[in-house]
Amino acid sequence: KIMATTKVTPEVIDLNQASSESGLRMPKGSAAYAAPPAAAEGMMRNEVGQISEGSASCMQHFNGTDWKNYDNKAYVPPVKWVATTDNGVSFTKDATAATGWTAVSPSPFGGRGEGVLYNGTAWVGAGRGTSSAAYSSDGETWTALSGVGAGAASVGWNGTYWLLATDTTAYYTNDATGATGWTQVTNGIDGNTATSANNILWDGSDWLVAGTALWRINGSSPDGTVVTVIANTGAANWYNIGWQGSTGNVIVGTRTSSSTTNAYYMATFTSTPVSATISTDGVQTGVGATASGAIIGSTTPKIRYSSNGVSYTDGGSFYIGGCNFNGTITVIGNASNLTGGIKIITGENINQDVALITDTATGLGTDVRFVASDSDEYRYV
């Protein structure tokens, strides 16, 4: 038997040589095409008579009648971080979160933003103004959502439902665009009108909701059976929740100006809250948590930090608005323009004085409530 042999030269194999014209090349031409061969449908060529997005030529194909251009689109990087602020929403495409913050104008809430969350395909924000909720597919272009009650402060996602906490109650939907509308829960969840700040957290099995009491909603349905974890005794309103993940504690903050304890911790979502050891001056302003630490802010202003939420050490002057770890860095939102917009930590260890962390000084407004990343598998708060 005789077998045919096809030889492939090294020039054709090596297509990664800088400044080399060897290898596979498209035929080139200009507006006036000269045969042979005659142009046939499906042919491609490199049109040297045009430029495209900085390229000195343009790729074309022949449709049987005319040569048509392939669109050469410049790469548009995706949004990496979104923050809600006193001015509404800001975003950056910088993965380090250190530069490029841009405010969305006008605010999709018609006022202040309070919380934001990404579920892998969509962003949903909570806020106060003409709209309590807003939606974005890319973090950059936002649409106000209707059909939700009074001002909202927090939004959660459990893989099926979005849950939005408002001043009067909670609402849920399985469609981030709001096309199917929002349904009000009927299980007794009340908003926290005294402080205008509820918080929601999902642990993979149950919801934890802070409001006029601290509730647990059993199961995935936001309208499921409610268990009161601890009631409002009148000394404090349940305000913010953070979670260190499955191997850490649930961190709970209260809103109080009295001398009573304003921070608690729970081993699990079903545990009874235990008072933490923490200074009690000032009204608590926010909670942040990662697997390696917990932080709580105060209107003093004062930052307190802890490895596990059990005992806190006083730190520098910083209002905590929110905290998010994306697998590489931790971004902490400042609920005041006292020292700038956000602070960045390499890694997730926030068991340190946040005032010493590099400040981006982004000037995001006066009330950065929450910072969310595009990798919410790492989201603990």
N, C-alpha and C positions, 0 to 999 in steps of 0.2 A: 504494500500500500504506500502511496505517496501522499504525504500531508503537506498542505500549504503552510507557509510560515509568514506571519506578518511581523515585521520589525517595527518597534516603537523606539524612536531615537530619544536620547536623553533630553534634548531640547523640548520635546513634547511633554515629557514626564515632569520636568522641573518647571512649575508655573509660578514659582515664588522668588524669582530673581529680580532684584531692584534694577531698574533701567534696562532690562532685557526685553527684546522684542521677539525672543524665541517662544516656542510653544504654540498653543492654539490661539488663533487671532480671528476676529470677525473681519469680513471684507469691508472695506471702507468706500464711501462714495459721497456724492453731493446731490443737489437737487436734480441735476441732469444725469440720469443713469444711462450708461452706455453698455450694450450687450457686446460680446457674449459673457455669461449666458443670459438668456432673456429672463426678465423678472417673472417670478412665479409666486403664487400665493404661498405664504408661510416662510418666505425668505427673510433673513435678517441682515442688517448691515450697520456699520458705524458711520453715522452721518457727520462728516467733518465740516459741513457748512453751517452748523448751528452750535450754540453753547447751551448748557443746561445746569443750573444750580452750581456754577463754578467750574463745571467740567468743560473741556475744550471741544467736546463733541457730544453727540446724542445718539442713543441706540434707537433703531427703527425696525419695523416689520412691514412686509408687503401683504396687503389684504386681498390681492387679486386685481385691485384697481389703482390704489394709491399707497404711497409709503406713509406710515403712521408712526408718530413718536411714542416711545415708552416714557411715561412720566418719571422724572427723576426728582424724587422728593427729598428735601433735607431732613435729616433725623431730628425728631422733636423729643427730647428726653421727657419721661413721665414725672409727675409730681411725686415727691418722696415723703414730704412731711406736710401736715396741715395743722394749723393752730386756730382755735377760736379766741377772739379778742373782744375788747370793748367796741371795736369798730366793725365787728362781724367775723370775717374769715381771712386768714392769710395762708400762703403756701410757699414752698420752695422746692426746686428740683434738684437741689444739692443734697446728696445722700448724707453728707456730714452735718447737715442742718446749720452750717455756720454762715452761709451767704445766700443771697438771692431771694430773700423773703419778699413776697408781693401781696399787697392787700387786694381782696376782691371788692370791686366797687361797681354799683352800690352794694351794701350789705344784703345778703339774701334774706336775712331776718328783719331787715328794716331797722336794725338796732344791734344790740350786743349779742355776741355768740357766747355760749356757755359750755358746750361739749361737742365732741366729734368722734366718729368711729368709722373704720374701714373694715369691710368684711371679705376683701379679696376681689370684689367686682364693683363695689359702689361705696361712696362716702355718704353718711347721713349726719347732719349737724343739728344741734338743739340750740335755741336762742330766745331772745326777747325783743319784741318790736311788733311789726305788722304780721309776722309769721313766727311760729314756734319751732318749725322744722324746715330743713332744706336738704336737697339731694344734689349729688354730683357724680358723674361717671368717671371723671378724671381728676377731681380735686381742684380743678382750675375754673371751670364753668359751673355755676350753681343755679339751682331753680328752687324758689320758695314753694313749700308744700302747704296745702290748706287742709281743713278738716280736723285740725288738732286744737285742743283747748288752750288755756292761758299759757303764759311764758314757760318754756321748758329749760331744764338744766342738765339733763343727762340722757344718753341714748345707749342701748345695749343691743347685742346680737347673739343668738344662740345656735346659729346654723340654719334656722328656719324662720324665726320671727325677729323683727326689730321691735324693741320696747322703748318707749319714750316716756320719761317722767316729767310731769308738768306741775304747776303750782296747785292744781286742784285734784288731779288723779293721774292715771297712766293710760297710754294708748299703745296699740300694737298693730303691725301689718307684716305681710310676707313679701311686699313689693316696695323696694326702696324708692321707686319713682312716685309712689303715692297714687298710682293709677287705680288701684283697687280700694283706696280709701283706708282710713285708720279706724280701728274699733276700740271703743273705750272699755277698759276692764271693769268687771262688775263684782269683783271679789273683795271689795272693801279697802283697796289701796287708796290712801289719801295723799295729796301733795303737802308740801311743807310751806304754807303761805307765809309763815312767820319769818323765814329766812330766804325764801326764793331759791332754794338749792337742794334738790334731791339728788340721789346717786343710785346707779344700777350696776350690778355685777352678775355675771354668769359663770358658774364653776364647772360646767360640763354636765351637770345634773339638775341643778336648781338655780333660781334667781334669788338674789339678795337685793332688797330695796330699802333705801333710807328715806324717811319722810317724817311724819308726825309720830311714827314708831319705826322700829327696825323689823322688817318683815322678811320671811322666806316664802317664796312661791314654789311649791313642790311640783316637780316635773317641768317639761319643756314649754307647756302652754302658759302664756302670760296671764291667762284667766283661770289658772288652776287654783287648787286649794291653798289658802294663805295661812301661815303660822306666824304668830307674833313672837319674834325672838326676844324682844325686850320693848316695853312700852315707853312712851315719853312720860317721865315723872314730873315734868314741869320745870326741872332744873336745866334740862338740855334738850335740844332738838337734834335728831340723828341727821348727819350732814354729808359726810364723805366716806367712801369705802375704797380700800386698796387691798390687793391680794398678792402674796408672795409666791403664788403658784402652789401646786399640789404638795410640795415638801415644806411649805412655810405657813405663816399665819395670815388670817384675814385681819386687816387693820381698819378700825372704825373710828371716825372722828365725830365729835359733837359740836354744835354751835351754841356756845354759852359765854356769857360775860361774868358769870359768878365764879366762886372759888372751887366749884365742884370739878371733879375729874373731867377732862375734855377729850380723852383718848382711851380706846379699849382695844383688846385683841381677842381673836377667836381661833381656836385650833382648826376648826372646820366650819362650814356654813351652818351646821346643825348644833354647834356648841353655844353655850351661854357666854356672852361677852364678859371679859374680865378687865377690871380697871388697870390701866398702864401707869407706870411711874413716870410722871411728866410735869413740868412746870405748868401752871394753869393761868398765868397772866395773859390777858388779851383773848379775843375771839378767834377760834380756830378757823383758818382760811382754806385749807386744802390738805389732801393726803396723796402721797405717792409711794409706790412699793415696787420692788423687784425681788428676785429670789435672794439677793444679797443684802437687802436693807429696806428700811422704811423711813419716810420723812413726813413731818406734819408742820404746817405753817401756822402763824399767828399774826394778828393785827398789831402786835407790839411794835414793829414787826420782829419776828424771831423764827428761826428755823430750828426744829428739833429733829434729831436723827437717831436711829436705832438699828441694830442688826436684825431684830425680830419683832419689833413693835411692843416689847414687854417693858423696857426701860429706855428712856430717851436722854440724850445729852443735848444741851443748848448749843446752837451754832450761831451763824452770822445773821445779818439782817436780810431777810428774803421772804416774800409772800409766795407760798406754794400754790400754784393753780392746777397742776397736773404733772404726771410723770409717765414716760413711755420708753421701753427698751426695745430696740429693733434687732437684737442679735449682735450688734457691734458697739453701739453707743446708747447712752441714756440721755434723753432730752427732758429737761424740767422746765415747765412753764411758770413764769412769774406773774402773779396776780396783781402786780403793781408795776409802774414804770420807775420804781425806786432805783433799781440798778440795771435797767435794760429789759429786754424781752425774754430771752431764754438762756439757760445754762446747759452746757454739754459735758458729759462725763464719758470717758473711754471705758467701755465695759458696763457692767450693771451694778457695781458696788456703790450704792448711795449712802453707805454708813460712814459719812464724813461730813465735814462742814461745807455745805453747798456754796457758801459765800466765797470759798477759795477756788471754785471751779471756773474755768474760762467762760466769760460772759460774751455772748454774741452782740449785745447792745443793738439789737435789731429794731428796737422801738416799735414793738408790735401793738402798742396801745397800753391801756392801763389795767387790763383785766384778762390776761391770758389764762383761760380756765383749763385748757386741756391741749395736749399735743399728742397726735396719733401718727403712727407710721404706716408704711405700706406692707408691713410684715407683722400682722396682728396675732400670729401664732405666739409671739413673745409678749403679748399684751397682758399685764397683770392688773391694770387699773382702768 
